[in-house]
Amino acid sequence: MMKITGKILVINDIQQVSDTFQKRSFVLTYTENPQYPEYITFELLQERCSLIDGFQVEQEVEVSFNLRGRKWTNPEGETKYFTSLQAWRIASLAKEGAQPIGQKDTVQQATEEGTSAVDGDDLPF
């Protein structure tokens, strides 16, 4: 699990890739060094596409994400590699004590089942 804080720069619309697959991207401005800000694109997949709903451009957030890499060989035999940052939790930094969006369901479900909630338990991989 990785985390990063920054300001939301862009929130894109949901893309319906196929009948059963959808994704959505957003861009975060990361300013560890204010002279050289970084612009980082995250993707949300399937039911997580709605995690960014309710957030605004310029809002300061903390994003929890997984780093994913894939290998693909095209029909001509050329191999390409792809890297993606898949966000699975977004929390506003503006409100003290605010419940991070994307975590409540896991914690609530684990509590109801009498089990402990471990980060990433609800991930499909």
Secondary structure, DSSP 8 states (H G I E B T S, - for coil): -EEEEEEEEEE---EEEETTEEEEEEEEEE-SSTTS-EEEEEEEEGGGGGGGTT--TT-EEEEEEEEEEEEEE-TTS-EEEEEEEEEEEEEESSSTT---BTTHHHHHHHHHHT----TTTT---
